[in-house]
Every structure is written in structure tokens, then in C-alpha cells.
């Protein structure tokens, strides 16, 4: 592992230098974001540090989704369920929701007498990831046998069920599990406690003067971990098994890849990162609300993956940050700019944001299905075709779909 | 199917019959629940069942659109529900703004106006749906199936936002020019005129569709292409045109469904999303690709939804409708992926 990492470092050429430079620039962002805002024409389009946190969280989810959709080729239209599971795990273990008990473990910035379960957010992130991965496995076990579009529909179904369960979960046989439509708020803040304070780190992010920048740095670290895991997984035995399944499930099974186990791992690991991101985001927002989890979020994340390039980590990073920016600030800024310059009151890109994402999806699929930064292998798959049952093609002579041969 | 035998825990369970047993146990529970409810409140039960029948008829028209397209392209046309919603909003414009039907309009004018609206909307939306196929899906016939499915999801959002751009976020409902008074009544069991109108429109449309698919040359071509695209191309069937016709018919069905929906409910730009998913569930329940299956599945879903929202004894209520419908979808795909009337496909095998 160390050797291969050194090898890669030596053979990768300028790429690794650019990456390090980008990471350094990213970490310094809160320091120079203010001066970027003063730039004459571009200044208004520079996202605030707060917005950057949200962009990073969604990008993280997109990278998690990319493991399911991009690597393993399993279309998941209900990824929002994992986001919800993560957010509610944080809400259960770091808020006053269960005020019939009082339990503190590493909580920061709050009185030890405060009722409810209050674990350290760092611990909660791990719990949320594991719990969500478990949900991923539970959803996956009965459904992963189904291929392609059926799987997409089932995941969509779960993506719709979980928010409704959350919304109606304020009276589970008399027990208030989710506090219904009101959601759970406030959720404890991350922080380093008294020990951290003596080292110059903030005791609690929410109470810190530099709240945004601490959340930002933490989000960035989480994102880097996600990217690192994603790269490592892709090149691992498991990652190669995923790609083999994506390219040809039957051949993969014939070569001894255990289909169910491999697919379930894809689900569990993809869900894990969704859960961590969801938990972190709910701690940042200090609340988990059922209205946040709707189908459009799943499609939004899918749009990030498609725009960047399915299976391509750098592509998804780019796609995620780009669409995240448009979602959080960009469309509103552009709309306001255009309105003030031209007086077109009807120009409201935020109102039609999901139409815009839909348009991006359709245009990408039609014109550049491999994404902005394509993964080399996936592009070849698209060009040369794979043994995934394609539509019948009347223009190519002798094209025969699997479906036809299988049905005969 | 050429795939190697992949035995999983679940497959083994399925073979040992435990999964089937759980399935039957669930069915039996539902049966008991229905019987107890019927005994406790027979009149309400029948009234609720009639609501279910009416809603099921509407779902059926939409579900047919899904199943027709799936049968021929193996594509879940996500945009279908949103085409339905747009059709409903446009028919509101036709009925209220152009024809000006209201509660005082005479019976002949109402019948004539409704038939005219039906004609206009069906023609218009068959063109719209065929255009969607031409623009978005045709180029992806060679692509992996997921590519087309993803495109359909994108298309769904585009259509929904077109509705949003034209009609805004408000709800639209037509004046009750078809009275909600009793049409058929036996004791406390009543069936109102506006519900009857749903059946009066739906049943002829279904008969027309059956005739088209069974008897006409184009209908035979459709069935041939659905069965074996290559062989039908070799027999001289114009596959592209047949697919366009299929989409056109699906669009016309969505248009008629939208009008009957509007007779009972209000709608807005995003009505189609949820209704589309319900209709899709119905199509899967009946066995996707199977026309009578879609109608049967839609009636079942219609009944289940109505019972869930209308009965009183141990009933989850409308808060849980979505969960129940999707729960059914998941259960079917787990227990009987081929649906009630369908044949086993590689996906479900």
C-alpha cells in the first residue's frame, strides 16, 4: 500500500502537485473569501463560507452515490433516504429529543444537566454512518436481486417511504420517535470541548466566533476522507468487482464475483457516506426536518454524478461543487443580477431549478453521456457498448438485445 | 435465460416456500381486515369501495400509458405522470377559459363540451408524448437501459417545470357543471354523477384501446414489436413509427385520464409525480407490459387507497397512503416480480 502510493506519487506527474495545490487553496478559502468578494465584476458570485459548507456536504453525498451508481452501476433513485437516516441519527443521539433519559458522553457547549441523549458529534458521525449502512443493507437484501430499472423503482419507493415514516413517526405506539412534521431541533454542535480549547481549538462550533470556518474545515476534511476512500475502494478488489458487475453482470458472476455480496457492499458503503454527510449537515443546521427529504434531492444528487461523469471521482467533485453552488447561491445571484440589469421580472432561475437540473440530465445523456470529466473506462463502455440489455437498435444491422435472446 | 444459477439466501428461502408463506400470510391479514370492516360498517364499506372503483379507473388510464411504453421499449417513462398533470392543466384552460363551461351550462352543452375537450386534449397530448420520445428517447435506443431511464427522470422534471412556468403553483379545479348529486342510490349507498362520468369516459376509452390493439394493423404491429423487435423489423414493420404511435396512444390516455381526474379533484403542476408513481405501481402490480394487468392492478390500488383512507377499524389513514402504495410495490417486486398477470422477465427471475 505504501509502496503503491509512493509509486503513484512518482508516476502521476503534475497531477498530484495540482491536487495538493487545490487542497491547500481549499483550506485557506475562509481566509481569502472576504477579499474575493471585493472583486469588481465577479465578487458577487463568490460563495460565502457558509454556502461552501452546504456545497461540500452535498458533494460528499454525490461521491457516496457515485459508488453505487457510477462504480457498481446500480441506479439509486432514493439516496435521500440515507441522508434522512443520517440526519435523524444525529438528531436522536445529540439533542433533547429523548428527554425521558439524560445521558451525556463527550457533549460540548451544553449543560450536563440537559435532558436527552447527548453524545459527542464525532461519535455520532460514526454511528450515523454505520446505522445508515445498515439501512442500506436492509434495503438492499430483498431488492438487489432485481436488475436495472426495477431496482431504481424500489429505491425510489424507499426514498418516498422513509420521509413519510419520519413525518408520521411522532406517535409510534405512543412513543415520539421523530417529532413529526416539526422535526428535531436544536441538534448539538461539534466541538473539541475543554481539552481542545486549551489547544486553541473551539469548544463548540456553534458558539465560536468563527463558526462558519470551523464547519467548513471539518466538512473539507470529511470530503477529503470520502474522496480518499472512494479512490482506494475503486482500485481495490471490491471496486474491481463493482466495475465488473457494472460492465457485465453475467460474466462477473461466471468469473466468481459474488453478486449479492458485492452489490450489498456497494449499497452499504454508498449509504455510509450519505449517512455521515446527513448527520454532519443536520448538526450544521442544528436540526433535522422531514420537509428536507424529498425525491428532488435524490435527483439533484444524481444530476451531480451525471454532470461530472459516472464513476469519475474528479468529475463528481466538479459536478457536485458546481451544482451545489448553483443550488445554494448561484441561481439566486444570477437571477438577481439579470433582473436588475434587464428588468426581466419573469427571470427566476431558482423557481425552475429542478427544471434546470432535469435539462442538464437530458442534455448530458444525449450529448455527452460520459460526463464533464469522464472516467476513461466508462467512456469506452459507452462507446463500445456493454452487455447491459440495450434498447433495440434499428439502425445497426444485426443488433440483438440480450432481452430477445433471453426470452427466446 | 443464460445467466448462471446465482443462489442467494433469499432464493433458497423462496424455493423452500417460506417467502411464499409470508406473502400468503400478509394477504390473509388484509383479507381479515377487509371482512371485519365490512361486517362492522357495511354501507360505508360499499361507498368507499365505489370511490376506490372510480379512482382505480383513473389510475388505470395512466397505468396503461406506462405499461404500453414499457412493453415496447422496456423503459419506465417517468415523464408520463407529468405529461398527465400538464394535460390536466391544459384541459382546465380548455374547459373554463375557452369553452366557459360552468354549473349553469345546459346538459347538451356540457356533454358536447366534454367530448370536444376530450378530443382536443387527446390529440394534443398524443403529439406531445410522441415528441418527447422523438427528442429525448429515440437517440438513446442503443444506449444502456439506465441511460434512457435517467433521461426519463430528467424529462419528468422538464415537463413538470413547463407546467410550473405556465400555470404557477396554484391548484386548479373546474366548476361543478357535472353535479355531485346522486346518480344511483340504494339506501345509503350512493354514486354521484361526477363519479359516474368518470366511468362513462373511461370505459369507452378502454374499449377503443382494446379494439385498436387487437384489431387494427397498427395495433398488431405494436404487439409484434413488443414481442420481438428484430423479427418484426424483418417482416417489414416500421419500428420507429410503431414506437411513435405507442407513445402517442399513451399520451392520449394520459390526456383522457387528466380530464376525468379533473372532474373529481383539483390539480397543480406536481400532481403528476405522485399519481404517476401510483399508476406505475399499479402497472407493476398487474404485470408490467400487460394491458389488462394494468387495469386490474389500478383497480386493486384504487381499492386499497380508498379503503385505507375511508375505513375506520384499524386503518392507517391517509397519512400513510404513500407508504402503503410503495410498500406494496416493494412487496410485489420481492414476492412476485412478474405481477398478477405478467410473465417472468429476466429482471424478476
Interface residues (C-beta under 8 A of the other chain):
Chain A: X73 X75 X77 X141 X142 X143 X145 X146 X147 X148 X149 X150 X152 X153 X154 X156 X157 X158 X160 X161 X164 X165 X167 X168 X249 X250 X253 X254 X259 X260 X295 X296 X299 X302 X303 X306 X351 X352 X354 X355 X356 X357 X358 X359 X360 X361 X362 X365 X366 X369 X382 X385 X386 X388 X389 X390 X391 X392 X393 X394 X395 X396 X399 X400 X401 X402 X403 X404 X405 X406 X407
Chain B: X1 X2 X3 X4 X6 X8 X9 X10 X11 X73 X74 X75 X76 X136 X139 X140 X141 X142 X143 X144 X145 X146 X147 X148 X149 X150 X151 X153 X154 X155 X156 X157 X158 X160 X161 X162 X164 X165 X228 X229 X230 X233 X239 X240 X273 X277 X280 X284 X319 X320 X322 X323 X326 X327 X329 X330 X333 X334 X337 X345 X346 X347 X348
